[in-house]
Amino acid sequence: MNPPVLIERGEHETQGPNPESTERGESNFLHAFSPGDVIIGGLFPFHRQTNRETTHGPSLCREIDIGSFLHSQVMIYAISEINQRTPRILPNVTLGYDIYDSCGDVSIAILSMLQLLKGHSDLQECLVPANFQPALPDPKTKVVIGERHSEVSIAVARVVALASVTQISYASTSELLSRKLKFPTFLRTISSDKHQTLAIAKLVEKFNWETVAIVGSDDEYGKYGCDNLLDIFRKDEDICIEFIEILPGDFYKTHTGLADLMENINKSSAEAVILFTKESNVDVIMKAAIECQLNRTWIASDSWSTSTHIAALPGIEMAGQVFGFISKRNEVPGFKDYVLSKFNKTMNPFLSHFLSQYPLCSNQLEESGEKNCSILNDQQGSKQCLDLGCLVNYIDQDQSYNIYLAVQVIAEGLRRLLKCDNQRCERSTNFTAQELLLEIRNVSLTVNTTHINFDSSGDPSLGYDIVYWVMTNPQIETIGEYWPNKTIKVPEDLVGKMSSLLTTAYNCSKTCPPGQELKILQKKCCKYCIPCAEGEFSAGNGDKCGRCNEFEFSSQNKDCCVDKKKEYLYWSNHFVVILSCLAVLGIIVVIVFAVLFKIYCCTPIVKAVGGYLCFLELVALLACFCLTFTFTGQPTEASCRLGMPLFGISCSLCIACILANLLQILLGFNFNAKLGTWIKRLNKPAAIVTVVCGIQVALCVPWLYFYPPEIVDHKSPQTILLQCTKGSKPFFFAMLSYNAALAFICFLFAFKSKQLPDLYKNASLISISMMLFLIIWILFIPIYISKSGKYKRAIESAAILVFSYSILGFHLAPKCYIMLFRKEINNERAITEYIRKHFEQKNIAVVKS
């Protein structure tokens, strides 16, 4: 058997062959009534449209909607089932119905609703009530099922609220109807568009789609659906909306803007196009998409997600693949058999009118197996008989089941209100619509496998089926589901397939290798992989490049941050090894010299270099050699603070000892009697050393206290250079200048002392060492200022070593040589003889002892 051409799905119109037009005027609306103790009203768009758009005057309904006809029969069937069920749900209470054809028109629906509320036989009496009051009196119809379209339900809901009559819609999904301040009596057995839009967003996220386009329509359904999607996607920074298109209300007839829409979709890089509009609009769009061979991914809202008409369009596979959402589906128990039994041999005005247009086939045709499910012969325009086997194929599993649920909910509300058990109801049917509304809102009921209850907005906690169109058959398969608690289930293999795509079909990147980030360049939502800049990194997946902190740099692949290497004079550095060996050698030599001086402390050679002053000089040199180690290795707070200031003090102590020794020599050979007392006062070496060294201490102590040298790190792209600041440059240069001044004074004294008898050449050697000191520090200052990098501290260490070795080598080493290898001149007689010869050469009388 061929699949049916027409089937009703979603909130909006269906497409299919146009049945023979039947017209009914306002004065003769289709109406079905069955008496009962409690009347349930019904509004169904039995006819698809009116002539209101083309003519003035009375409205005429035309084109029977087979799906809506079946919906009306589901309501009648469900009410009949409850009345006949054993045991009885409502003992001694019979449910009746009062069903009207709304023709899908707001005005006709309002007129029908007023008739339901007032119970008048003449609709004209309902237009302007004689005694108008803010609230209508309590009507006999206490609850209404319908309408299908959100636009019509919104208008009807405002009317029924005046009498507190409960309205339960089976297909109106607009989120606007959830606002209880505006629509206090509206309930529904289908989920709100709020949940549907959340479901769509969840599917987009699950399939790792990052770019979407949204097409809606200028009505309550499409407008609010698009607004909800826009709000959801704007909160998700990972999803980009390439464009939003709102179709005009008459798009399905005029096709206004269709060419521009096709061009936008064709140029778009969107991974999915969401069509949140009624089926008639989608029919136009899909036909154009087939013609343009767009081959896109479409997400269908519940209005067309299960439309067999669109699924059967010739060449639909050229439009692309379709995912969709439909409210949870189920079969109405026994309804198919009810239809096949010729509606259980019952009759009602809706059925009667339908059969007048589509008469049932005879038994002979049924037995022969010849079935014509196309309903009409388009070529001849003559009526064809309708086989019931074809009619059951038009029974949907969503809206029909929602109507069935609505009747069950009403029955449960009545059972609770009337306090019924299996035998009797304690309360009579004399109750208000308000009382029934309160009971229905609190219903929590399980029908077959479906549990239904209403939240504070009047919405049920029902989920959605996720469908996929298999284009090869064609057929529509359920592949997953979504529940209002944001739980979505889809096949893992499909999720893996969608998530594994690195680039879209439109050459846009979805993810990037490590070291690159996704960036939008030309197209609005099309991302490309761009390498991270220096100092930035991206771990992968197209994550935005992050900047490494100041102590890190990006790896070669820019996929992570690597700690910057700390640069300083490592102990393993060849230059540092040489300097350290020289320092250790110096320390050893100083210790050896100290031992020799101690052994020969009573000899003239030791007395000639200042006696005990030479030991202070050796201590100062020992300190200088030891301080060279503070300039190598990783700088610490202690090494920074001790280095230069202590060297300045040690250097001053060393020079002060030499200066005191020179003064002793000069004063020892000064025979001016007038200066005798003054000379004796100056000849105090300990005082001279204390004063000279004390001045340097007075400079260095405030330097260390107020402006101490500190560790600084000079950051380069891949390294951190650790160095010591000088704390205060004025103090630093003052220290060097003071030592230079002392050295210069020593040089002058030593130069003058060269004219005196000096067996051990003490003055000459001091002149050389002081000259070396001055040269070293004169060269050191410009080199130190201009040099940068880790070897800057090595220059300081080298300068200290050269100074120390110059004193050690030119001042003290010759004395040790005499002690060990020239012992013949290390006695007083040799010194006396040398002095006598010196003065004899100058013709100066010498007193002989």
ChimeraX attribute file (.defattr): number of C-alpha atoms within 10 A of each C-alpha:
attribute: neighborCount
match mode: 1-to-1
recipient: residues
	/A:1	10
	/A:2	9
	/A:3	16
	/A:4	19
	/A:5	18
	/A:6	23
	/A:7	22
	/A:8	30
	/A:9	26
	/A:10	27
	/A:11	24
	/A:12	23
	/A:13	22
	/A:14	25
	/A:15	19
	/A:16	16
	/A:17	13
	/A:18	13
	/A:19	19
	/A:20	16
	/A:21	12
	/A:22	14
	/A:23	17
	/A:24	17
	/A:25	13
	/A:26	16
	/A:27	12
	/A:28	10
	/A:29	19
	/A:30	20
	/A:31	16
	/A:32	18
	/A:33	17
	/A:34	13
	/A:35	12
	/A:36	14
	/A:37	14
	/A:38	19
	/A:39	22
	/A:40	27
	/A:41	26
	/A:42	29
	/A:43	29
	/A:44	25
	/A:45	28
	/A:46	26
	/A:47	25
	/A:48	21
	/A:49	21
	/A:50	22
	/A:51	14
	/A:52	13
	/A:53	8
	/A:54	6
	/A:55	10
	/A:56	8
	/A:57	8
	/A:58	13
	/A:59	21
	/A:60	21
	/A:61	28
	/A:62	20
	/A:63	17
	/A:64	23
	/A:65	26
	/A:66	21
	/A:67	24
	/A:68	24
	/A:69	19
	/A:70	25
	/A:71	27
	/A:72	25
	/A:73	21
	/A:74	25
	/A:75	25
	/A:76	23
	/A:77	21
	/A:78	21
	/A:79	22
	/A:80	15
	/A:81	13
	/A:82	18
	/A:83	20
	/A:84	13
	/A:85	11
	/A:86	10
	/A:87	11
	/A:88	17
	/A:89	21
	/A:90	25
	/A:91	17
	/A:92	13
	/A:93	20
	/A:94	16
	/A:95	17
	/A:96	20
	/A:97	22
	/A:98	21
	/A:99	28
	/A:100	27
	/A:101	26
	/A:102	31
	/A:103	28
	/A:104	25
	/A:105	20
	/A:106	17
	/A:107	15
	/A:108	21
	/A:109	24
	/A:110	22
	/A:111	20
	/A:112	25
	/A:113	25
	/A:114	21
	/A:115	21
	/A:116	28
	/A:117	25
	/A:118	18
	/A:119	15
	/A:120	12
	/A:121	10
	/A:122	10
	/A:123	19
	/A:124	14
	/A:125	13
	/A:126	20
	/A:127	12
	/A:128	8
	/A:129	11
	/A:130	8
	/A:131	6
	/A:132	8
	/A:133	9
	/A:134	7
	/A:135	12
	/A:136	18
	/A:137	13
	/A:138	17
	/A:139	17
	/A:140	20
	/A:141	23
	/A:142	25
	/A:143	28
	/A:144	29
	/A:145	24
	/A:146	31
	/A:147	28
	/A:148	25
	/A:149	25
	/A:150	23
	/A:151	18
	/A:152	23
	/A:153	27
	/A:154	20
	/A:155	16
	/A:156	26
	/A:157	28
	/A:158	16
	/A:159	19
	/A:160	26
	/A:161	19
	/A:162	17
	/A:163	20
	/A:164	26
	/A:165	27
	/A:166	29
	/A:167	27
	/A:168	30
	/A:169	27
	/A:170	28
	/A:171	29
	/A:172	29
	/A:173	31
	/A:174	24
	/A:175	21
	/A:176	17
	/A:177	27
	/A:178	22
	/A:179	13
	/A:180	14
	/A:181	9
	/A:182	14
	/A:183	22
	/A:184	22
	/A:185	27
	/A:186	29
	/A:187	30
	/A:188	26
	/A:189	28
	/A:190	29
	/A:191	26
	/A:192	26
	/A:193	25
	/A:194	18
	/A:195	22
	/A:196	26
	/A:197	23
	/A:198	20
	/A:199	25
	/A:200	22
	/A:201	18
	/A:202	17
	/A:203	22
	/A:204	19
	/A:205	15
	/A:206	17
	/A:207	17
	/A:208	19
	/A:209	21
	/A:210	22
	/A:211	25
	/A:212	24
	/A:213	22
	/A:214	23
	/A:215	20
	/A:216	24
	/A:217	23
	/A:218	17
	/A:219	18
	/A:220	20
	/A:221	25
	/A:222	23
	/A:223	18
	/A:224	22
	/A:225	27
	/A:226	25
	/A:227	13
	/A:228	19
	/A:229	21
	/A:230	16
	/A:231	11
	/A:232	16
	/A:233	17
	/A:234	13
	/A:235	9
	/A:236	12
	/A:237	8
	/A:238	12
	/A:239	19
	/A:240	18
	/A:241	18
	/A:242	20
	/A:243	17
	/A:244	18
	/A:245	17
	/A:246	19
	/A:247	22
	/A:248	16
	/A:249	13
	/A:250	13
	/A:251	19
	/A:252	18
	/A:253	10
	/A:254	10
	/A:255	14
	/A:256	14
	/A:257	13
	/A:258	16
	/A:259	11
	/A:260	11
	/A:261	18
	/A:262	16
	/A:263	12
	/A:264	16
	/A:265	18
	/A:266	16
	/A:267	12
	/A:268	21
	/A:269	24
	/A:270	28
	/A:271	21
	/A:272	22
	/A:273	24
	/A:274	24
	/A:275	28
	/A:276	27
	/A:277	29
	/A:278	23
	/A:279	28
	/A:280	19
	/A:281	24
	/A:282	21
	/A:283	20
	/A:284	16
	/A:285	21
	/A:286	21
	/A:287	18
	/A:288	17
	/A:289	21
	/A:290	18
	/A:291	13
	/A:292	14
	/A:293	17
	/A:294	19
	/A:295	15
	/A:296	21
	/A:297	17
	/A:298	20
	/A:299	26
	/A:300	26
	/A:301	26
	/A:302	29
	/A:303	28
	/A:304	32
	/A:305	25
	/A:306	27
	/A:307	22
	/A:308	23
	/A:309	20
	/A:310	23
	/A:311	23
	/A:312	17
	/A:313	14
	/A:314	10
	/A:315	16
	/A:316	21
	/A:317	21
	/A:318	18
	/A:319	21
	/A:320	18
	/A:321	17
	/A:322	22
	/A:323	24
	/A:324	27
	/A:325	29
	/A:326	28
	/A:327	24
	/A:328	21
	/A:329	18
	/A:330	16
	/A:331	15
	/A:332	22
	/A:333	12
	/A:334	11
	/A:335	21
	/A:336	18
	/A:337	12
	/A:338	16
	/A:339	20
	/A:340	15
	/A:341	12
	/A:342	12
	/A:343	17
	/A:344	11
	/A:345	8
	/A:346	9
	/A:347	11
	/A:348	15
	/A:349	13
	/A:350	20
	/A:351	16
	/A:352	13
	/A:353	16
	/A:354	18
	/A:355	13
	/A:356	10
	/A:357	17
	/A:358	18
	/A:359	16
	/A:360	16
	/A:361	16
	/A:362	11
	/A:363	10
	/A:364	9
	/A:365	12
	/A:366	14
	/A:367	9
	/A:368	8
	/A:369	11
	/A:370	12
	/A:371	19
	/A:372	18
	/A:373	21
	/A:374	19
	/A:375	23
	/A:376	19
	/A:377	11
	/A:378	12
	/A:379	6
	/A:380	7
	/A:381	10
	/A:382	10
	/A:383	15
	/A:384	17
	/A:385	20
	/A:386	21
	/A:387	23
	/A:388	19
	/A:389	16
	/A:390	19
	/A:391	20
	/A:392	17
	/A:393	15
	/A:394	18
	/A:395	25
	/A:396	21
	/A:397	17
	/A:398	24
	/A:399	30
	/A:400	28
	/A:401	25
	/A:402	27
	/A:403	27
	/A:404	25
	/A:405	26
	/A:406	27
	/A:407	23
	/A:408	18
	/A:409	25
	/A:410	24
	/A:411	19
	/A:412	20
	/A:413	23
	/A:414	23
	/A:415	20
	/A:416	19
	/A:417	21
	/A:418	20
	/A:419	14
	/A:420	20
	/A:421	15
	/A:422	11
	/A:423	12
	/A:424	15
	/A:425	20
	/A:426	13
	/A:427	13
	/A:428	12
	/A:429	13
	/A:430	10
	/A:431	15
	/A:432	17
	/A:433	19
	/A:434	18
	/A:435	16
	/A:436	21
	/A:437	24
	/A:438	15
	/A:439	17
	/A:440	26
	/A:441	22
	/A:442	16
	/A:443	16
	/A:444	14
	/A:445	15
	/A:446	13
	/A:447	11
	/A:448	9
	/A:449	7
	/A:450	13
	/A:451	13
	/A:452	20
	/A:453	18
	/A:454	18
	/A:455	13
	/A:456	12
	/A:457	20
	/A:458	25
	/A:459	22
	/A:460	20
	/A:461	19
	/A:462	20
	/A:463	24
	/A:464	23
	/A:465	22
	/A:466	26
	/A:467	22
	/A:468	21
	/A:469	22
	/A:470	15
	/A:471	17
	/A:472	8
	/A:473	9
	/A:474	15
	/A:475	14
	/A:476	19
	/A:477	15
	/A:478	16
	/A:479	16
	/A:480	15
	/A:481	19
	/A:482	26
	/A:483	19
	/A:484	18
	/A:485	11
	/A:486	12
	/A:487	11
	/A:488	18
	/A:489	16
	/A:490	17
	/A:491	9
	/A:492	9
	/A:493	9
	/A:494	13
	/A:495	15
	/A:496	13
	/A:497	10
	/A:498	14
	/A:499	16
	/A:500	13
	/A:501	15
	/A:502	15
	/A:503	14
	/A:504	18
	/A:505	12
	/A:506	12
	/A:507	12
	/A:508	21
	/A:509	21
	/A:510	22
	/A:511	22
	/A:512	21
	/A:513	17
	/A:514	20
	/A:515	27
	/A:516	27
	/A:517	25
	/A:518	23
	/A:519	17
	/A:520	14
	/A:521	12
	/A:522	9
	/A:523	12
	/A:524	15
	/A:525	21
	/A:526	23
	/A:527	24
	/A:528	21
	/A:529	19
	/A:530	17
	/A:531	20
	/A:532	22
	/A:533	14
	/A:534	14
	/A:535	21
	/A:536	23
	/A:537	28
	/A:538	25
	/A:539	20
	/A:540	19
	/A:541	16
	/A:542	22
	/A:543	18
	/A:544	18
	/A:545	23
	/A:546	17
	/A:547	18
	/A:548	17
	/A:549	14
	/A:550	14
	/A:551	18
	/A:552	21
	/A:553	24
	/A:554	26
	/A:555	17
	/A:556	12
	/A:557	16
	/A:558	23
	/A:559	19
	/A:560	21
	/A:561	22
	/A:562	17
	/A:563	16
	/A:564	19
	/A:565	15
	/A:566	17
	/A:567	18
	/A:568	22
	/A:569	25
	/A:570	15
	/A:571	14
	/A:572	9
	/A:573	13
	/A:574	11
	/A:575	15
	/A:576	21
	/A:577	15
	/A:578	12
	/A:579	19
	/A:580	21
	/A:581	12
	/A:582	18
	/A:583	25
	/A:584	16
	/A:585	13
	/A:586	21
	/A:587	19
	/A:588	14
	/A:589	17
	/A:590	24
	/A:591	15
	/A:592	13
	/A:593	20
	/A:594	19
	/A:595	13
	/A:596	16
	/A:597	24
	/A:598	14
	/A:599	12
	/A:600	17
	/A:601	17
	/A:602	11
	/A:603	16
	/A:604	19
	/A:605	25
	/A:606	24
	/A:607	16
	/A:608	18
	/A:609	24
	/A:610	23
	/A:611	18
	/A:612	16
	/A:613	22
	/A:614	23
	/A:615	22
	/A:616	19
	/A:617	27
	/A:618	25
	/A:619	18
	/A:620	24
	/A:621	27
	/A:622	20
	/A:623	18
	/A:624	29
	/A:625	26
	/A:626	18
	/A:627	22
	/A:628	25
	/A:629	19
	/A:630	19
	/A:631	27
	/A:632	23
	/A:633	17
	/A:634	16
	/A:635	20
	/A:636	16
	/A:637	12
	/A:638	12
	/A:639	20
	/A:640	21
	/A:641	24
	/A:642	17
	/A:643	22
	/A:644	25
	/A:645	25
	/A:646	20
	/A:647	22
	/A:648	23
	/A:649	24
	/A:650	24
	/A:651	27
	/A:652	28
	/A:653	27
	/A:654	26
	/A:655	24
	/A:656	27
	/A:657	27
	/A:658	29
	/A:659	25
	/A:660	24
	/A:661	26
	/A:662	25
	/A:663	21
	/A:664	19
	/A:665	23
	/A:666	18
	/A:667	16
	/A:668	13
	/A:669	11
	/A:670	12
	/A:671	10
	/A:672	9
	/A:673	9
	/A:674	8
	/A:675	11
	/A:676	12
	/A:677	9
	/A:678	10
	/A:679	19
	/A:680	11
	/A:681	8
	/A:682	14
	/A:683	18
	/A:684	13
	/A:685	21
	/A:686	13
	/A:687	12
	/A:688	18
	/A:689	22
	/A:690	13
	/A:691	13
	/A:692	20
	/A:693	22
	/A:694	15
	/A:695	14
	/A:696	23
	/A:697	20
	/A:698	11
	/A:699	18
	/A:700	22
	/A:701	15
	/A:702	12
	/A:703	22
	/A:704	18
	/A:705	10
	/A:706	10
	/A:707	17
	/A:708	19
	/A:709	26
	/A:710	17
	/A:711	18
	/A:712	13
	/A:713	15
	/A:714	12
	/A:715	17
	/A:716	13
	/A:717	13
	/A:718	18
	/A:719	17
	/A:720	20
	/A:721	19
	/A:722	21
	/A:723	26
	/A:724	20
	/A:725	16
	/A:726	22
	/A:727	18
	/A:728	15
	/A:729	13
	/A:730	11
	/A:731	18
	/A:732	18
	/A:733	13
	/A:734	16
	/A:735	25
	/A:736	21
	/A:737	13
	/A:738	17
	/A:739	26
	/A:740	21
	/A:741	13
	/A:742	20
	/A:743	26
	/A:744	17
	/A:745	15
	/A:746	26
	/A:747	23
	/A:748	14
	/A:749	19
	/A:750	26
	/A:751	16
	/A:752	15
	/A:753	21
	/A:754	16
	/A:755	11
	/A:756	17
	/A:757	19
	/A:758	17
	/A:759	17
	/A:760	17
	/A:761	15
	/A:762	23
	/A:763	27
	/A:764	19
	/A:765	21
	/A:766	25
	/A:767	24
	/A:768	17
	/A:769	25
	/A:770	27
	/A:771	16
	/A:772	18
	/A:773	23
	/A:774	18
	/A:775	13
	/A:776	16
	/A:777	20
	/A:778	12
	/A:779	12
	/A:780	15
	/A:781	14
	/A:782	10
	/A:783	13
	/A:784	16
	/A:785	9
	/A:786	8
	/A:787	13
	/A:788	12
	/A:789	14
	/A:790	16
	/A:791	18
	/A:792	19
	/A:793	22
	/A:794	21
	/A:795	16
	/A:796	18
	/A:797	25
	/A:798	22
	/A:799	18
	/A:800	24
	/A:801	22
	/A:802	17
	/A:803	23
	/A:804	24
	/A:805	23
	/A:806	21
	/A:807	24
	/A:808	20
	/A:809	15
	/A:810	19
	/A:811	23
	/A:812	23
	/A:813	17
	/A:814	16
	/A:815	24
	/A:816	19
	/A:817	11
	/A:818	15
	/A:819	21
	/A:820	12
	/A:821	11
	/A:822	11
	/A:823	12
	/A:824	10
	/A:825	17
	/A:826	21
	/A:827	12
	/A:828	12
	/A:829	12
	/A:830	13
	/A:831	17
	/A:832	14
	/A:833	11
	/A:834	15
	/A:835	16
	/A:836	16
	/A:837	14
	/A:838	18
	/A:839	14
	/A:840	11
	/A:841	8
	/A:842	8
	/A:843	9
	/A:844	11
	/A:845	9
	/A:846	12
	/A:847	6
	/A:848	6
	/A:849	3
